[in-house]
Amino acid sequence: MEIDMRIENMRQEFPGMPDSMRAMVEREVAKQLKVTSVSGYQKKKRMAHKSIAAALVAALALGTTVFAGVTYRMRSSQNGTYGADIGMDAPESVTADTQTSAAEEILPVKLEVGYVPEGMVKTEGEKYSYPDALQKGGVSLCLYRMDTGDDQFQMSFGNIVAREDLTINGHSGVYLEFNRLFEDELAFNQRIYVAYTDVHYVLEMIVASDVTKEEAIRMAEGIRLIPADPSEASECIRGEDWSAYTGNAFSEKEEGNEFAVSSPESIAKDQMRTHEIGESFPILDHYTQQDEGLSVCVADVQVYDDIHVLDQAALDSDQREEIKRETDADGVLLPAKINYVRYGDGVESMSEIVETKEVPQKLVYATVEYTNTGSEAKTKVLFFGNLLRAEESGDQMVIWSEKPGDGDVWDEAVANGICNFEEMYYYDVHGGERGNNYIDSIAPGETVTVHMAWFVPETVLPCLYLDLSTGGTAYAFDELSQEMGYVDVRQR
């Protein structure tokens, strides 16, 4: 599934944040979700977005000053057996007496990419993928603007299987490779960091397993950051301010903390607002939570053992290959594989698969109708469907997950392959500038029908709720989703 789909549909996850901070957090969370869900990197108990964000902040040590005239070098160090810390060191000649707190102006920069691995194409922004895995692999580039000082860049990681300090065109950097728990799946298991202390930026390259280390480093060697005049800012890459990581922006919800995150994994049963199949209800705006002049209705839900209902033209080539691997010659779904994972701490122990089981796999296929209830035409209408898994527990509704029993040595059951995606895997309406999950236009009074589908293990059929908000999540109870209400699509 496109990683950007999650980014576009998580805007309400951090409702009190400025747009710039929200964009940074959404990118980080999406990146970590992709890594955790696919490679097993630092995955713990179906980590909620807030838990990932809090963990990110805990790993980042920050300062408050910018030192002028001091050249810092990026270096890595071992942390336990499998952990690694990266940060910036000052030359030995630099002492506290020679440091100055005079802030330097950090100019916008143009990013030039001089080398791209053969066959790879630029998909959008600074993302590069192979045509048969668009948005699912390749390399993504990000810049951190070191507004707190070059020396303040510090990060900590676990589950490291390879680490190397680099020199890239005279700039210091670090290469990291993470453990791939599921070797047969594409994972963003590599990162490269390069310090451009001359312009006060740090480059982060998020590299997937379909790119070799050698090609990733060669791509890094072809990158140039060109200082630009502020008037050229619109032509420059947008860097994330390192100061955005300061404070307790991602802490648990506390009174008076406007940046608090609230996406719990359990809620009171009487807070679980639901709709029946065939019931229409309004779609609420991301930010105002007001009716935006659109209603939605899940007209029908069917469960199939095969894929005959899917329009193959609505699938990209990568999806067709993924589905082919999990169906027989007649299109009948093969059993889903469930991996039972015991997690290490990432520092002294690695995560490992201790058991694997197979269960019947099903296709959940929904017919969803969007109606313009306003008086004006609507264009580029974003739509999305998360298949939340929830069950009753006393007076609570809790996110469902398979629990270990007495004698079990595993921590979490992780579905392998296409049933790993709880966001919609399939949709047959495409629009917007990237031809993805948008309806190009809906006239007043018009209804547009979208078919969505998910692959699931048979065991989850009794606990499925469809979340049609465009700001929700499949892993927790989101406030916007609760306000709109979930559609009860449980199969009893």
C-alpha positions, -999 to +999 in steps of 0.1 A: +000+000+000+013+035-007+031+049+023+019+083+013-016+072+018-010+070+055+007+104+055-023+121+038-047+105+062-031+111+096-036+149+098-058+146+129-033+123+147-016+154+162-044+180+161-028+208+180+004+210+161+015+237+136+014+224+100+052+223+097+055+202+129+026+179+119+042+173+085+074+163+101+058+140+126+035+124+100+066+117+078+085+102+108+055+081+120+048+068+085+084+059+081+085+041+114+052+023+107+065+011+074+097-002+091+079-017+121+051-033+102+072-048+075+107-055+089+099-059+125+123-031+135+116-021+170+080-032+168+064-036+202+028-046+209+012-030+178+028+004+187+002+032+185+013+063+166+017+083+199+040+056+213+062+057+182+063+095+183+072+095+220+099+070+213+114+092+186+115+122+209+131+101+236+159+093+212+167+128+203+188+150+226+186+187+218+204+219+226+197+256+222+227+273+206+243+275+172+281+276+173+298+298+146+331+288+131+333+253+144+333+223+121+316+192+136+319+157+123+292+130+124+302+098+140+286+066+153+292+045+183+282+011+195+254+008+221+253-027+235+254-055+211+229-044+185+223-007+193+240+024+178+242+061+186+250+087+161+259+123+168+283+152+161+317+156+176+337+188+177+374+188+167+398+182+197+410+218+195+376+231+203+370+239+239+342+256+258+362+288+257+364+288+219+327+281+213+304+310+206+266+312+208+263+336+180+236+323+157+244+319+120+219+325+093+207+292+078+199+299+041+175+278+021+192+252-001+186+236-035+191+199-035+207+185-066+207+147-071+235+138-095+231+101-096+200+078-094+203+040-096+196+026-130+159+021-137+148+042-107+124+071-113+115+102-093+079+097-081+072+129-062+091+154-040+124+138-032+112+102-034+127+077-059+114+042-067+116+015-092+087+014-117+075-021-104+074-009-068+063+028-070+060+043-035+069+010-019+107+009-021+136+029-033+149+060-015+133+090+002+154+121+010+148+145+039+167+175+052+170+185+089+177+222+093+200+224+123+186+256+138+197+245+173+233+240+163+252+214+142+265+198+174+229+190+185+222+162+160+219+130+180+199+098+174+197+063+189+187+031+171+183-006+179+184-038+159+215-027+139+232-055+119+257-032+101+271+002+107+298+023+090+311+058+093+314+074+059+331+104+042+308+117+014+325+143-008+343+157+023+312+155+045+310+131+074+282+106+075+269+072+088+254+042+072+230+019+092+214-014+082+186-028+104+176-063+110+150-076+085+127-099+104+106-109+073+132-115+047+106-121+019+091-087+022+102-053+011+115-032+040+130+002+046+159-013+064+188+011+056+195+047+064+223+071+055+229+104+074+253+130+060+262+162+079+265+194+057+279+216+084+289+243+059+252+250+053+239+236+087+218+208+073+217+170+079+206+148+051+186+116+059+183+089+032+157+063+040+166+033+018+146+002+011+159-034+007+155-032-031+185-008-032+220-021-025+242-004+000+267+004-028+241+021-049+227+041-020+261+054-011+268+063-047+235+082-048+246+100-016+279+109-033+259+126-061+239+149-039+248+186-036+232+212-013+234+246-030+228+277-008+201+299-023+189+334-018+158+336+005+138+349-026+144+315-042+129+296-012+100+283-033+125+264-055+143+248-025+137+216-006+119+221+026+140+212+056+125+202+089+137+224+118+155+203+144+140+225+171+107+210+162+118+179+182+122+199+215+099+198+245+071+173+252+052+177+220+045+140+218+040+131+255+010+114+268-021+136+272-017+160+300-039+190+311-026+221+294-005+203+268-018+215+235+004+191+216-009+160+235-018+130+214-050+111+220-054+078+201-061+052+227-061+014+221-093+011+243-124+033+249-155+030+269-181+008+251-207+036+252-182+059+233-180+034+203-204+051+179-213+028+151-234+028+119-251-001+101-245-012+066-269+008+044-269+039+067-257+073+054-238+097+076-217+129+071-180+130+065-163+154+089-136+179+081-101+170+093-096+201+114-131+216+123-148+182+127-178+198+109-199+184+081-181+192+049-210+187+026-204+150+019-222+119+031-210+083+029-229+050+029-215+015+030-241+000+007-228-036+008-200-058+023-192-092+009-166-118+020-149-140-007-125-169-009-111-157-042-103-125-061-127-127-090-145-095-079-114-073-082-108-052-113-073-061-122-069-027-141-073-009-107-042-027-093-006-017-100+019-042-113+034-047-078+000-055-063-008-079-090+025-098-083+018-097-045-017-112-051-004-138-076+019-151-049-010-156-025-036-172-049-037-204-069-042-207-107-079-202-103-076-170-082-085-188-049-068-173-019-040-194-003-038-196+035-025-165+053+008-170+071+009-157+107+044-152+123+047-153+160+074-129+171+094-127+202+108-092+205+143-083+217+152-050+232+171-040+201+203-034+221+212-067+237+188-090+219+172-092+184+136-099+176+130-134+161+102-155+147+096-184+170+066-200+153+045-198+121+010-209+114-014-208+085-051-198+086-077-194+059-074-160+041-105-140+030-112-109+008-135-083+024-151-063-004-171-031+004-193-010-019-190+026-006-212+055-019-201+091-016-228+118-021-223+156-025-249+170-001-239+206-007-248+232-033-214+234-051-193+209-070-164+193-050-131+184-066-102+162-055-122+145-028-100+124-006-113+090+005-099+063+027-109+031+045-093+016+076-104-018+087-103-015+125-102-047+145-119-043+179-137-064+205-156-060+237-138-065+270-161-058+299-173-022+296-145-014+272-139-017+234-103-027+228-081-031+197-081-068+189-049-088+188-041-124+192-028-129+228-001-154+239-013-181+262+004-199+291+036-214+279+038-193+248+072-175+243+060-151+216+050-114+221+029-107+190+013-124+161+021-107+129+003-114+096+026-119+066+020-106+031-010-088+018-032-094+049-006-074+069-023-042+056-053-030+077-056+001+054-075-005+022-054-026-001-076-021-032-098+007-045-113+011-080-116+049-083-084+069-089-079+107-092-059+137-081-025+146-095-010+112-086-039+091-097-045+076-062-073+077-036-092+108-048-125+113-066-118+140-092-152+157-089-187+152-074-215+175-086-242+186-061-266+157-055-243+133-073-232+100-059-199+083-067-194+046-059-160+033-047-152-003-042-126-010-015-111-043-004-089-058+023-073-092+027-077-106+062-071-138+081-104-156+088-098-153+125-105-115+125-138-115+107-159-113+139-142-080+150-141-057+119-153-021+119-148+001+089-134+036+095-141+060+066-126+091+081-096+105+062-078+113+094-080+081+113-059+050+119-063+013+118-043+008+150-062+029+176-094+047+184-090+081+167-111+111+179-122+121+145-132+086+136-152+083+169-170+115+161-180+103+126-187+067+137-175+033+126-194+010+103-201-023+119-190-049+092-184-078+116-190-112+101-206-134+127 
